[in-house]
């Protein structure tokens, strides 16, 4: 199992809209091959900051299966415009 970790800095004042769109995006990621589970946590100390944790069966399920899919384009359209700066994604085993 691989853990994907991303710290998400949402543009100031857009957290509510981000959370609404993330609820839509959850159905996209959860339908992907190799997806196991995910959690989105809102930071207590820093406004508009989130931690995204996604468990995948393999790194290829995330890097190839998800990121190179048509579904990823929808995910991107729903979420990527909220981030500043764009998050660094790391993987852990």
C-alpha positions as CSV (number, residue, x, y, z in Angstrom):
1,X,0.0,0.0,0.0
2,X,1.2,3.5,-0.9
3,X,0.2,6.7,1.0
4,X,-0.1,9.9,-1.0
5,X,0.3,13.0,1.0
6,X,-0.4,16.6,-0.1
7,X,-0.5,19.8,1.9
8,X,-3.1,22.0,0.2
9,X,-3.0,25.8,0.6
10,X,-6.3,27.1,-0.5
11,X,-6.5,30.7,-1.7
12,X,-7.7,33.0,1.1
13,X,-11.5,33.0,1.7
14,X,-12.2,30.1,-0.7
15,X,-12.2,27.2,1.8
16,X,-16.0,26.8,1.7
17,X,-16.1,26.6,-2.1
18,X,-13.1,24.3,-2.0
19,X,-14.9,21.9,0.4
20,X,-18.0,21.9,-1.7
21,X,-16.0,21.0,-4.8
22,X,-14.0,18.4,-2.9
23,X,-17.2,16.6,-2.0
24,X,-18.0,16.3,-5.7
25,X,-14.4,15.3,-6.5
26,X,-14.5,12.5,-3.9
27,X,-16.6,10.3,-6.1
28,X,-14.0,10.6,-8.9
29,X,-11.0,9.5,-6.9
30,X,-12.9,6.8,-5.0
31,X,-13.9,5.2,-8.3
32,X,-10.3,4.8,-9.6
33,X,-8.5,1.4,-9.9
34,X,-6.2,0.9,-6.9
35,X,-7.9,3.5,-4.7
36,X,-8.3,2.3,-1.1
37,X,-9.3,5.3,1.0
38,X,-8.8,9.0,1.6
39,X,-9.0,11.7,4.3
40,X,-9.1,15.5,4.0
41,X,-8.2,17.3,7.2
42,X,-8.5,21.0,7.8
43,X,-5.7,22.6,9.7
44,X,-6.6,24.1,13.1
45,X,-3.7,26.6,13.3
46,X,-3.6,27.9,9.8
47,X,-6.7,29.1,8.0
48,X,-7.3,27.8,4.5
49,X,-4.8,24.9,4.9
50,X,-5.6,21.2,4.4
51,X,-3.9,17.8,4.5
52,X,-5.0,15.3,1.9
53,X,-4.1,11.6,2.5
54,X,-4.9,9.0,-0.1
55,X,-4.2,5.3,0.2
56,X,-3.4,3.5,-3.1
57,X,-2.6,-0.1,-3.8
58,X,0.4,0.9,-5.9
59,X,2.2,4.1,-6.8
60,X,1.3,3.4,-10.5
61,X,-2.4,3.4,-9.6
62,X,-1.9,7.1,-8.6
63,X,0.8,8.3,-11.0
64,X,-0.4,6.5,-14.1
65,X,-3.9,5.2,-13.6
66,X,-5.3,8.3,-11.9
67,X,-3.2,11.2,-13.2
68,X,-3.2,10.1,-16.8
69,X,-7.0,9.4,-16.8
70,X,-9.9,11.4,-18.3
71,X,-11.3,11.4,-14.7
72,X,-8.3,13.3,-13.5
73,X,-9.1,16.2,-15.9
74,X,-12.5,16.6,-14.1
75,X,-10.7,16.4,-10.7
76,X,-8.3,19.0,-11.9
77,X,-11.1,21.3,-13.1
78,X,-12.9,21.0,-9.8
79,X,-9.9,21.6,-7.5
80,X,-6.7,22.9,-9.0
81,X,-7.7,26.6,-9.3
82,X,-8.1,26.8,-5.5
83,X,-4.4,26.2,-4.7
84,X,-1.7,28.8,-4.1
85,X,1.0,27.5,-4.3
86,X,0.3,24.3,-6.1
87,X,0.9,21.4,-3.7
88,X,3.8,19.1,-3.7
89,X,2.7,15.5,-3.6
90,X,4.7,12.8,-1.8
91,X,4.4,9.1,-1.5
92,X,5.1,6.9,1.5
93,X,5.2,3.2,2.0
